[in-house]
């Protein structure tokens, strides 16, 4: 089995990231949301100009996962982003970690998480946090294997739908799995 390759995205990867993000998010959550609300969210969150702006922001790092030279997922680390539960810690936000549905279970998420943790450790962060929909049991189990624990709650809004998310956090320097 070929290993997943990880590379840091550049502005040249804008359209790829927009397409990957749109597809992965829709595959994971499209069935749970009103189609018009989902379309509006996808058009905003994965707009190429919006993604380009985020890539060009030095507070963000995007990582692309490829298998057999095919892009199959990505992650986004966001610095200077915290939640009230972590205001005194040195934290980094794992804002997105996506794999296309057909590649879940093929170590895409594992490879992206390892790369995110490596970057976070090198930069001296103590904790990593993320938010995840409370109904996304597969993702929650994945995060728990890495040592993430629920520390709070926040809302994630898609159109008229208000979703309740867990806020999860892990100590970066404590091995979990």
N, C-alpha and C positions, 0 to 999 in steps of 0.2 A: 504494500500500500504506500503510495506516494505521500510525503508529508505536506502539510499546509504551509505555504510560503506567506510571510507577512512583510509588507512594505509600508513605509510612511507615505501618505498621499501628498500630492502637490496640487497647485491650481490646475495643472493639466488633467487632473483626475475628477474635476468638478462634475462633468456630465455622467461619468461612471458612478460616482457616489450618489448623485441624485437618483439615477436609475435603480441602483442596488437598494438604496434606502426605501424608495417608493415601493419597489416590488416586495422586499422583505417585510415591511410594515403591513402592507396590504395582505400578504399571505398569512401573517400572524393574527391580524385584528380585523380584517375586512368583514368577516362574517358576523362580528359582534356590534357593528355600528351601522347607522343609517347611511345608505350609499352617498347621498348628497353631502352629509357631514364628513364622511371619509374622504371624498373627492376634494373637498375644500381644505381639509387638513393636509392631504398629500401635496396639493398644489402649493401650499404655504411652506410646509416643513421641508419639502424636497425640491423646492424651486432652485434651479441651477445658480441663479444670482445669489440667493440666500446661502447656498452651500459654498460658493466661491468666497463670499464675504467671511464665512466662518473659517475656511481653510486659511485665508490670509490673515486671520487674527492669531497672533503668536500665543494667545492663551489656550488655543485648541490644538490638538493633534489628532489627525485621522489616520487610521491604520486599515489597509486593505488586505483581506485574506484571499489567497488564490489556491486552487487545487488544479493540477494539470494545466497551468497557465490560464485558468478561467477564474475571474473574480467571483467569489461565492459568499462574501460577507465583509462586514467592516465594523470598526469600533471608533468611538469618539471620546477622547479625554478632554475635559474642560477644567482649566485652572480657575482660581478666583471665583469659585461657585461652591456655596455651602448651604446648609440648612441650620435652623436654630439649635437643633440637638448637638451640633458639632462646632459651634462658633469658636471654641478655644483651641481646636486641634488644627494641625497642618494637614489639610484635606485636598483631595482631588476627586472630581466627579466623573464617574464612568457614565456619560450621558447616553450613549448608544452602544449596543453590541448586538449585531444582527447577523444571522446566517440565513441564506435562502433555504426554504423549507426542505427541498430535496437533499440538502447537505447537512441537515441537523443529524447529529450522531456520528459525524465523520471527522471530529476533532477540530472543526472550524472555531467553535466557541472557546475551546480549551486553548488553542493556539493564540487567538486574539487576547484572551485573558492573561496568558503568560506574558505576552508582549506588553500589555498595559501595565501589568505589575512591575515588569523590568524597568520600564520608563519611569514609573512612579517612585520606585526605590532609588533609582539613579538621581532623581530630582529631589530626594529627601523627604517625600511625603510620608506621614505616619498612618493616615487612614484613607480609604477609598469608599465613596458612597455612590449609591444609585437609587433610582426609584423603579418599581415594578408593579404592574397591575396585580391586585390581590388575587385575581382569578387565574393568573398565568402560573399554574402549578409547576409546569415543566421548567420554566425559567427560575422560579423560586428555588426549586430543588437543586438546579445547577449552581445558583449563587450560594446556597447553603453549603454545598460541597467545598466551595472555595473559602468558607469561613465567614460569609456575610451573615449578619443577624439583623432582625427588624429592630429599628430604634425609633420609628415614628411613622407618620402618615402624611400624605399630601394628595391633592386632587390633580387629575390630568383631564383636561377638557378637550373633547372632539365635538365641535358643533354644539348641539344641545345636550349631548351626553356627558355627564360628570362621572368619571371613573375614580375610584378610591385606590390609591397606590400605597404600597409599603415603601418606606424609606429604609434601606438596608445599608449597613456599614461593615467594613472589615478592617482589622489592623493589618497593614501591609507587610510588616516584618514578622508576622506570626504564621508559620506554615499551617495550612488547614487540611490538605488532602493527602 
